[in-house]
Amino acid sequence: MTIVKQNSKIIYSGTGRRKTSIARVQLIPGSGNLIINGLPGESYLQFSPNYLRISCAALKLLGLSREYDVYVKAEGGGLTGQTNAIRLGIAKALCKINPDNRTTLKAEGFLRRDARIKERKKYGLRKARKAPQYSKR
């Protein structure tokens, strides 16, 4: 359980993963700012309303979107993987704030790690499952 007290503010942290993306999330009591890798969340996620909605869905579900500042260190993968990793990291941190949040978040599927990753390429094949064209002679 990672709860750190710094400058009389409590920091709740959680880690989320999706595909090859990893997001380390810190929730600090504040005004609802989203900072990803030192940039405002809107500009980092390219002003996409879908990415912004997905990443902060857990906070909105619990009605805490204006009570915590979210600081994220995201690496690996693309924006879709990073967005889903941020969502999982925020949900894990919210469970540390109040264990009663777990039932609500679990019912909505926010605590489930999506395990789908790219399948490795096998020898003798062109891709993971694509075989070269069959030739009779």
C-alpha positions as CSV (number, residue, x, y, z in Angstrom):
1,M,0.0,0.0,0.0
2,T,1.7,3.2,-1.2
3,I,0.4,6.2,0.8
4,V,3.0,8.9,1.3
5,K,2.6,12.0,3.4
6,Q,4.4,15.0,1.8
7,N,4.1,18.7,2.9
8,S,1.1,17.8,5.0
9,K,-0.7,16.4,1.9
10,I,-1.4,12.7,1.5
11,I,-0.4,11.1,-1.8
12,Y,-2.3,8.0,-2.9
13,S,-0.7,6.1,-5.7
14,G,-1.6,3.2,-8.1
15,T,-0.1,1.5,-11.1
16,G,-2.0,0.6,-14.2
17,R,-1.0,-1.5,-17.2
18,R,-2.5,-2.1,-20.6
19,K,-0.7,-3.7,-23.7
20,T,2.8,-2.4,-23.3
21,S,1.9,0.8,-21.5
22,I,2.5,1.4,-17.8
23,A,1.0,4.4,-15.9
24,R,2.1,5.4,-12.4
25,V,-0.7,7.5,-11.0
26,Q,-0.6,9.8,-7.9
27,L,-3.8,11.3,-6.5
28,I,-3.3,14.4,-4.3
29,P,-6.1,16.4,-2.7
30,G,-6.6,19.5,-5.0
31,S,-8.8,21.0,-7.6
32,G,-9.1,18.3,-10.3
33,N,-6.1,18.9,-12.5
34,L,-4.8,16.1,-14.8
35,I,-1.1,16.3,-15.5
36,I,0.5,13.5,-17.6
37,N,4.3,13.5,-18.1
38,G,4.5,17.1,-17.1
39,L,1.9,18.3,-19.6
40,P,-1.8,19.2,-19.1
41,G,-3.9,16.1,-19.7
42,E,-5.9,17.7,-22.5
43,S,-2.8,18.5,-24.6
44,Y,-1.1,15.1,-23.9
45,L,-4.2,13.2,-25.0
46,Q,-4.4,15.4,-28.1
47,F,-7.7,17.1,-26.9
48,S,-9.6,13.8,-27.7
49,P,-12.8,13.8,-25.7
50,N,-12.9,10.0,-25.8
51,Y,-9.4,9.6,-24.2
52,L,-10.2,12.2,-21.6
53,R,-13.6,10.6,-20.7
54,I,-12.0,7.1,-20.4
55,S,-9.0,8.2,-18.3
56,C,-11.1,10.1,-15.7
57,A,-14.2,7.8,-15.7
58,A,-13.5,6.3,-12.3
59,L,-13.3,9.8,-10.6
60,K,-16.5,10.9,-12.3
61,L,-18.3,7.7,-11.3
62,L,-17.5,8.4,-7.6
63,G,-18.1,12.2,-7.9
64,L,-14.5,13.0,-7.0
65,S,-13.4,14.7,-10.2
66,R,-12.9,18.1,-8.6
67,E,-11.4,16.9,-5.3
68,Y,-8.1,15.3,-6.4
69,D,-5.3,16.4,-8.7
70,V,-4.0,13.5,-10.8
71,Y,-0.3,13.3,-11.6
72,V,0.7,10.5,-14.1
73,K,4.0,9.2,-15.4
74,A,3.0,7.2,-18.5
75,E,5.4,5.2,-20.7
76,G,5.3,2.7,-23.5
77,G,2.7,1.9,-26.1
78,G,0.4,4.4,-27.7
79,L,-2.3,6.7,-26.4
80,T,-5.0,4.1,-26.3
81,G,-3.0,1.8,-24.1
82,Q,-1.8,4.7,-21.9
83,T,-5.3,6.0,-21.5
84,N,-6.6,2.6,-20.3
85,A,-3.5,2.2,-18.0
86,I,-4.3,5.6,-16.5
87,R,-7.9,4.5,-15.8
88,L,-6.7,1.4,-14.0
89,G,-4.1,3.3,-12.0
90,I,-6.7,5.9,-10.9
91,A,-9.1,3.2,-9.9
92,K,-6.5,1.4,-7.8
93,A,-5.5,4.7,-6.0
94,L,-9.2,5.4,-5.3
95,C,-9.5,2.0,-3.6
96,K,-6.6,3.0,-1.2
97,I,-8.5,6.3,-0.4
98,N,-11.6,4.4,0.7
99,P,-12.0,0.6,0.6
100,D,-15.8,1.1,0.1
101,N,-15.0,2.5,-3.4
102,R,-13.8,-1.0,-4.4
103,T,-17.3,-2.5,-4.8
104,T,-18.5,0.4,-7.0
105,L,-15.4,0.4,-9.2
106,K,-15.4,-3.4,-9.5
107,A,-19.0,-3.5,-10.6
108,E,-18.2,-1.1,-13.4
109,G,-15.1,-3.1,-14.5
110,F,-12.6,-0.4,-13.6
111,L,-10.4,-2.8,-11.6
112,R,-10.0,-5.3,-14.4
113,R,-6.7,-5.4,-16.2
114,D,-7.2,-6.0,-19.9
115,A,-4.6,-8.8,-20.6
116,R,-4.7,-8.6,-24.4
117,I,-1.2,-8.1,-25.7
118,K,0.4,-8.6,-29.1
119,E,1.1,-12.3,-29.9
120,R,4.7,-13.1,-30.7
121,K,5.9,-14.0,-34.2
122,K,6.7,-17.7,-34.7
123,Y,9.5,-19.0,-36.9
124,G,8.3,-20.2,-40.3
125,L,5.4,-17.8,-40.3
126,R,5.2,-14.2,-41.6
127,K,3.4,-12.9,-38.6
128,A,2.1,-14.5,-35.4
129,R,-0.3,-16.7,-37.4
130,K,0.0,-15.8,-41.0
131,A,1.6,-18.6,-43.0
132,P,3.3,-18.2,-46.4
133,Q,1.2,-19.0,-49.4
134,Y,0.9,-22.7,-50.1
135,S,2.5,-23.9,-53.4
136,K,1.7,-27.3,-54.7
137,R,4.8,-27.6,-56.8
